[in-house]
Amino acid sequence: MDVRIGIQNVAREVVIECEGSAETVSDTVSKALKSGTELRLTDTKGRVVIVPAGSIGYVEVGAEEQRRVGFAH
């Protein structure tokens, strides 16, 4: 699923692809915002993205999608 993070005073958003459920990612975001520390997410390639909670403008959690197999025409 795609997660888009808008950062205050930055024109571009951070987009990462995460594994896991939308509920798990939403809970992680909520905990980071409530504690005021940092949002820490790991993408599908194992890279860790860390954003200070105080600079987050918005977080958009995409719908969970099943991977398609085959070719699209």
N, C-alpha and C positions, 0 to 999 in steps of 0.2 A: 504494500500500500504506500502511496505517496504521502509525505508529510511536508507541508509548506510552512515556513516560519518567516514571518515579517519582522524585521528588526527596525527599531526606531532610528530615524535619521540615516537610513541606508536605503538607496533606491531599489536594489535588487533583493529578492527574497531567497532564502536558503531552501532548496528542495532536496529531500533525501527519500530513498526508498527503504522502508523498514519491514521487517518480518514481525509477525505477531498480530494480535487483534487490535482493532480500533479502540476498544475499551482499555486495554493495557497502555497504549500510547497516551490516551486521554488522561488516565490516572497519573501517569508519569509527569505530564505537563501540569496538571492541577497541583501535584505535590511540589513541583519546582516553583510555581507561582506563589503558592501559600507560604513556603519557607523562605522565598526571596533569595535563594542561593544560585543555582544553575540548572539549566535543562540539559540533560545528557542523554543522547540517543545514539544507537549503533545502527548503521545501515546494513544492507544485505551483503556487502563486501567486507564487513568487519571494521570499517572505519567509525571512529567515535566523533560525534559532533557535539560541541559544548557551547551553549549560548547563555550568557548571564541573564537571569530571570528578569532583572530590572530593565533590560533593554528590549524585551520581547514586545512587539506591537500586536501580533496575532499569531495563532497557530491553526492551520487548517489540516484536519486529519481526513484523508480520502477514504473512500469505501474500500472494503476488502475485495480483492479480485482474485479469481482463480486463474492460474497461468493457462494460456491457450497453447495447444500443441498442433503443429501443422502449418500450412500456408494459407494466408487469407487472399482471396481474389476479389 
